[in-house]
Amino acid sequence: MDCMWINAGRGRWQALLVVLCLFQLSAVTGQARYSVPEEQAEGSFVGNIARDLGLDVARLISGKARIITKGSRQYVDLNRDKGTLVIKERIDREELCGKTTPCSFSFEVILENPIQLYRVTVEVIDINDNSPSFPKDEIRLNIVETVASGTRFSVDTPHDPDVGINDIKKYTLKHSDHFILEVQRQNDGGTFIEMVLQNPLDREKEDSHTLVLIASDGGEPHRSGTVRIHVTVLDANDNAPVCIQPVYKADVKENSPKGTVVTTVGANDADIGVNGDISYSITDITRGTMPLFEIKSKTGEIKVVRKLDFEKSKTYQINVKASDHGGFTDTCKVIIQVIDENDNVPTIQLMSLSNSISEDSPPGTTIAVVNVDDKDSDRNGVVTCSINNDVPFKIESSLTGYYTVVTDNLLDRESISDYNITITVSDQGSPPLSSSKNITVKVSDVNDCPPKFDQSEYSVTVPENNSPGYSVFTLRASDADSGQNARVSYFAQDTEISGVAVSSLVSVNSDNGVIHTMRSFDYEQIKWFEFNVTVCDAGSPPLSSVATVKILIQDQNDNPPQVLYPVQTGGSLVAEMVPRSADVGYLVSKVVAVDVDSGQNAWLSYKLQKATDRALFEVGLQNGEIRTIRQVSDKDAVKQRLAVIVEDNGQPSRSATVIVNVAVADSFPEVLSEFTDFPHDKEYNDNLTFYLVLALAVVSFLFITCLVVIISVKIYRWRQSRILYHSGLPVIPSYPPRYSDTLGTGTLPHVYNYEVCRTTDSRKSGVKYMQPMTQSLISVDGDGADTPQVEKQLTGNSSQMSTLLSAVTGQARYSVPEEQAEGSFVGNIARDLGLDVARLISGKARIITKGSRQYVDLNRDKGTLVIKERIDREELCRKTTPCSFSFEVILENPIQLYRVTVEVVDINDNSPSFPKDEIRLNIVETVASGTRFSVDTAHDPDVGINDIKKYTLKHSDHFILEVQRQNDGGTFIEMVLQNPLDREKEDSHTLVLIASDGGEPRRSGTVRIHVTVLDANDNAPVCIQPVYKADVKENSPKGTVVKTVGANDADIGVNGDISYSITDITRGTMPLFEIKSKSGEIKVVGKLDFENYKTYQINVKASDHGGYTDTCKVIIQVIDENDNVPTIQLMSLSNSISEDSPPGTTIAVVNVDDEDSDLNGVVTCSINDDVPFKIESSLTGYYTVVTDNLLDRESISDYNITITVSDQGSPPLSSSKNITVKVSDVNDCPPKFDQSEYSVTVPENNSPGYSVFTLRASDADSGQNARVSYFAQDTEISGVAVSSLISVNSDNGVIHAVRSFDYEQIKWFEFNVTVRDAGSPPLSSVATVKILIQDQNDNPPQVLYPVQTGGSLDD
């Protein structure tokens, strides 16, 4: 464009145009989307397109809005008056899109003036208006009955044109007990339906099956389609015998006679004729079973052939094989439970017996230990043990199976000296069995009867002053015991009487009991004394009785009376005062005297022998009171002396004299002056003083002795408690032995036992006195001990330790590996049972076993248990775990019984072994996968980790091994056919079955299994590939080979011939491809057009003559050829474009399409380069031709544009379309004057209307835009408007003078003239016109000076 903007105002207007043009370009890319269900009626509302695109109805009408579609069908119409889209034609989604989802169609709404393009997409929503349908109404299949479970049979896939929820969602196979349906969803969205044989077919049961396959969609309402499938079953020997029960359980009584029927096993074979005959055999039996049972091969009847003994084996397990003539087998298990009969008499074994029992044994003392056993079980083996009731004994259970006969009451040999005890044991069977055993127990004498005196107290009189050795008395005692226990001896208890030992007074003859005096007795020293005489027998410990002997000393009058008062000191004077006022009978004093004699020898009488005044005083004869017999007078002398004689009544009598001084005075000074010359009695009572001193000395000695003894005892006890506290050993209650007095003094009259309870933690002890006894059964209870223990159980009752039955229930438990060498250490039984070695030796400890074999020996000297004989755990316990044997350790004197259990720990000394070295199996090759074949179980005598832990089947590609652990702990081994056998590939298989244990080192055993495969037509064709993929170019000629499918059939001969056929094809496939039945070659037979179908799927069935088939899928991909020329469709065109259109202004919209794919369908669109236009992509497949630069009509008024579209195929194809665009004029060029300034001379005095000058202006535009008009700008010149001076003709530009000019008034003036075109908006230009007034000589000269005042003359 060569037009220039005149001023800034024009520039702003152009900017506004550019903005509007850009808005116009962006409007092309508007889109809208709607959805509508299919099958809607014509005129149904789709959407408000005006509102959704932001347009008003007026714009739709003015822009001539219309719908542009690619195809010939238009489903939606535009109502411009309402701005809505409505259904124009019924929409069938299935016809429109097939199975494509989502389904939609698009169209464009285009508006003109300016061109605006909108893409509208309408999604068609599927409704459930179609039912699923199968290609055929009926499907027929021929299937051999031996076909393996899991074999698949393809079924034609139904078709439902609907999609989504309305498409097929469910397949149901009805009236089928043999097949299940498997539906596989393909990656391409297709469906592959197969019937899978789940339960084997059996022609003998049902030779045909009619199934119904139902395909149901998920729409509402539900729609479905059905097809009947007729399956014809072809006969074969395919049925194996099937045991009626996998496990049979039977009970049979022991001792049942030969021929007793135990049970009858049965199996069913659905085949007929010879194939249905079943024979039974015993294949695998537990040890010892073979000679006991047999089975009838035809009937399956199991009978007893030998005697059954419940006590040897309680259960038998037999594996019975049911076989037909086709090599098929099945195995069942028969578990025979032997019912115990009460055929075993309970046995009694005397474990220990005390033939003699001490009569002082307390209740509960054990005299015998018996073991009771009954080999029967349940109630037949439950025994009760009893003894006769007429004996003071009872029987109690101590350990399991052990009973102890214990005393029930105290025994008395003196009453009954022996007892016959019958031990009876009875079981609870029906009828009950019993046995008995007699034992004789003698009651040995125990020194339990102490000697008895005739009387408990004796009193004997002995005259004093007897001679030493005087025979006082003879004691008599008797003893009910016998023998040594009845021999008695007499002993006087050595006590003290008033500090004098009895032995110094009397002696007792130990043999005859005669009491003799040891010295002469003095009645005055001892009047009588008592002592105890003990009579002791010779028992051990000895018993004794005590009698009290009282010796009365018969007094002799050998002692004179002794005066106690008044005291005759011999050194001092004592006087009795009598006041002179004393009356008659006044007690002056009293003579007190004693006579150490007794009886009448001690009767004293008092007489006044001599007195100063005999008339004043008298002495009482019996009481020795001195009284006045008259009134004291002043004449009486102050000093009175009385001599009183004291005389006893003995024969002859003895007497003593005492002097009594009496002072008759009223005051002491008077008495004192009178008695100063009294002689003093110097006689001393030497005997009294001596006795007092002696008594003090004896008492002091005894006190000190007792104190020393008490302190010593305390110290001893304290040291003993400290020793016990720090020892760390359990304190065992002990009992001191009973000692007898061997010194002849008889100082131990009774024997006591003490229950001493000492503790190691409380530092306190308790003593409980028990009754006399001779034997104790002591049980060490380890519950309270703090020391470590070997596993043991020692039970007892510490509060009744003397004769408790629980004392025999001590237990210990050890464990030792099997196969230990003789002499190997087992355990320290002495330590673990809390016994010392001395007790084992003294008790003659020994081991008692039930059987004939003794595996463990007791070393009494060391107190240990050692291996005596090699222990074979397998021989001892077989498979029983844990394995242990028990025995009893028994001690005598007293009887103690301990149960010892030794657990034998298994070592891995045995390898697993199979019953046979080789197993042979004949198996038909048509046997179904999953068929099981039982195999003999290996045996390993070891247990636990050393038992069989793993079975391994080697060299097998067809079988796997399944090991089933039975509830009874047994193992059932089966080979399971995993991959079908094929005799044609391999007619035999040699497998190795390995049984391995878990011991260290590991041991294993093997057996070879030879499998002979029997031939049958059992191989179905197997497609080499389940899916074939092939590519074929479209437009390939007829006969082009697409693909060759192949299948393998391992059978030979006619069974190996395979024929191929197409079973299921997609629409339109039939006339396009065919397959060669023999070679499997697929060829093209019709024309392939990529644009019609891009992919074909063919299901090819490979069949042999045995009815076996396999199906493979062939997916044929059509390769696009560049055989379609791109097309150009002119959607909209502006034939004329304004020259002022900005760059980017759309002049045309074209739709470009290429039906090819990939590069063949990728197109490029271009236009010729010599035009100011370019082509741009707006929507997919749409291109817009827009201005690339500013247009200038004045330069080029029209353009020829060639639109070319090319694909990228090889070779590329292209097409073109020509369009002509005219450039319409726009008032973009203002009129132009010839020159911008004009100068014109006008003579003055011109006439008005004078034509001054003609202006010339031109306009490059055309038409209305080129028509110009002239206008003078209305300005003022020296206060005069231009319009009053000149005028410009608007049409031709002629300038006229409006009036006559006067040079003398205005010499020149300028004004602007505007030229304006008729465009819209109008454009203009301005030119300056200068008018020069040419002077004319129209004025004379004027005199200025001198001034002419008189008048003036105008020019």
Disulfide bonds with the S-S distance in Angstrom:
Cys97-Cys103 1.86
Cys877-Cys883 1.93
